[in-house]
């Protein structure tokens, strides 16, 4: 089974995580430092709480970064401070320059980065975002 760590499950992230969970993927999130609304969204989405970012990364094949665009580089650096060697999916609406900087840090650590951004509303009965 593939294990995914979803970073910062806001409204969009929680819904994307819920879709992956329903498809049979183990989806982790790190509640430490997150607000009660984020933690509740993740719980409702069926995401599994990890003890820490390090423990989540140790068992994850893929990181899915869905966070406010201004935080994307900081989030990537936080992840890459750990011994993660899977695939880092940068799914935020960021500039090409930011994506290149994140990719450079990923390459330094031997991590493959997939660059994309989510476009559209969260998944629902009447909507389907695109990556």
C-alpha positions in Angstrom: 0.0 0.0 0.0 1.2 3.5 -0.9 1.6 5.9 2.0 1.3 9.6 1.5 2.0 12.4 3.9 -0.3 15.4 3.2 1.3 18.6 4.4 -1.0 21.2 6.1 -4.5 19.8 5.3 -6.5 23.0 4.8 -9.8 22.7 3.0 -8.3 21.7 -0.4 -5.7 19.4 1.1 -8.2 17.6 3.3 -10.5 16.9 0.4 -7.6 15.8 -1.9 -6.5 13.5 1.0 -10.0 12.2 1.4 -10.1 11.2 -2.2 -6.7 9.4 -1.9 -7.9 7.6 1.3 -11.1 6.5 -0.4 -9.0 5.0 -3.2 -7.1 2.9 -0.7 -4.1 5.0 0.0 -2.8 5.4 3.5 -2.8 9.2 4.1 -1.0 10.7 7.0 -1.0 14.2 8.4 0.9 15.9 11.3 -1.5 17.6 13.7 1.3 19.1 15.8 1.1 22.9 15.5 -2.0 22.8 13.5 -5.3 24.6 14.5 -8.3 22.7 15.7 -10.1 23.3 12.4 -7.3 21.7 10.4 -7.1 18.7 12.7 -10.9 18.3 12.5 -10.9 18.5 8.7 -8.2 15.9 8.5 -10.1 13.6 10.9 -13.3 13.9 8.9 -11.3 13.2 5.7 -10.1 9.9 7.2 -6.5 11.0 7.4 -4.3 9.2 9.9 -2.5 11.4 12.5 1.2 10.9 12.7 3.2 11.5 15.9 5.6 13.8 14.1 6.8 14.9 10.7 9.8 12.7 11.0 7.7 9.6 11.8 5.3 10.3 8.9 8.2 10.8 6.5 9.9 7.6 7.6 7.0 5.5 6.3 5.8 7.7 3.3 6.4 7.0 -0.3 5.2 10.4 -1.4 4.8 13.9 0.1 1.9 16.0 -1.1 2.5 19.7 -0.4 -0.8 21.6 -0.5 -0.3 24.8 1.5 -0.6 28.6 1.1 1.8 29.4 -1.8 3.8 31.9 0.3 4.8 29.0 2.6 5.8 26.5 -0.1 9.5 26.9 0.2 9.5 26.8 4.0 7.4 23.7 4.0 9.8 22.0 1.5 12.8 22.9 3.6 11.1 21.6 6.7 10.5 18.2 5.0 14.0 18.0 3.5 15.6 18.4 6.9 14.5 14.8 7.5 15.8 11.6 5.9 13.1 11.4 3.2 13.9 9.8 -0.1 10.5 9.4 -1.8 8.7 11.7 -4.2 7.9 15.3 -3.3 4.8 16.7 -5.1 4.8 20.4 -5.1 1.1 21.1 -5.7 0.9 24.8 -4.9 0.2 27.7 -7.2 3.8 29.1 -7.1 6.0 30.9 -9.6 8.4 28.9 -11.8 11.3 30.5 -9.9 10.0 29.1 -6.6 9.5 25.7 -8.1 13.0 25.7 -9.4 14.4 26.6 -6.0 12.4 23.8 -4.3 13.5 21.4 -7.0 17.2 22.4 -6.4 16.9 21.6 -2.7 15.1 18.3 -3.5 17.9 17.3 -5.9 20.6 18.1 -3.3 18.9 15.6 -1.0 18.3 13.0 -3.7 14.5 13.6 -3.7 12.5 13.6 -6.9 10.2 16.5 -7.1 7.0 16.7 -9.2 6.0 20.2 -10.0 2.3 21.0 -10.4 -0.4 23.1 -9.0 -4.0 22.4 -8.1 -6.5 24.4 -10.1 -10.1 24.6 -9.3 -12.3 24.0 -6.2 -11.8 21.2 -3.8 -13.1 17.8 -5.0 -16.8 17.4 -4.5 -20.0 16.2 -6.1 -20.0 19.2 -8.6 -16.2 19.9 -8.9 -13.0 18.2 -9.6 -9.7 20.1 -9.3 -6.9 19.5 -11.7 -3.2 19.0 -11.0 
